[in-house]
Amino acid sequence: MHCQLDHDQKYDRLQEYITIIQNLTQNAGENIDFDGEYYNVSGLKIPTFIPEDLLPGYFIAGHSDAAEKTRDRIGAIGMKMLLPELENAVTDRGIHFGVVCRETHEDAWEAANKNFPEDERGQKLLKLSMSNTDSVWKKRLMFAENTADQSDSGYWLAPFRNFQADCPYFVGSRNELSNLIIALIKAGVDEFILDLCAGEEEFENCAKAFQAAKAHLAGEADAPLLRDNS
């Protein structure tokens, strides 16, 4: 069925849905009633007690006012896309972006261009999809994708531009990624939602970058950032 709700109403509906789930999981064994504008339930319950450390957490993605209001009302973690300003544009605890990293800067860019080649058909599909979305962050990325790729900073929109990924990418050496992770954590990020290419090499390089960042932060909080090995 075609949804007739506008952008903000969809977030209102999402808030009701999560409220029901929160009531069910936090009050296991009790009957839950809820009378909302979008959902009405009566006598729902989860019969088994759920330990506190197994209660679900919630992410609210979006750059709009409606997304931020929903996040605050339900106590969720806000999730934003990585922006061209990198750690200088952090406004939420959660951040979403893709990663291609290798031991050196040059190897990372070689892998990135191989994994995400230019695709005219994908670019046409992106434009078609944009005519059927009210997503604020997608519109911002669509505007930004017309700018030159910022290879010096590692910020890269080609996967989004070619309809191959739903988020911006960061491309760089393992040390460059580690430095970004350190900077983002210092800016307030503690939840990373990553898009990675399929393949053991991608996960291995990304894991090493996070391990290096963790070691740096645990050892010398005020130490200079890692030296690039490219």
Buried (B, 14 or more C-beta within 10 A) or exposed (E): EEEEEEBBBBBBBBBBBBBBBBBBBEEBEEEBEBEBEEEEBEEEEBEEEBEEEEEEEBBBBBBBEBBBBBBEBBEBBBBBBBBEEBBEEBEBBBBBBBBBBBBBBEBBBBBBBEBBEEBEEBEEEBEEBEEEEEBBBBEEBBEBBEEEEBEEBBBBBBBBBBBBBBBBBBBBBBBBBBBBBBBBBEBEBEBBBBBBBEEEEBBEBBEBBBEBBBEBBEEEEEEEBBEBEB
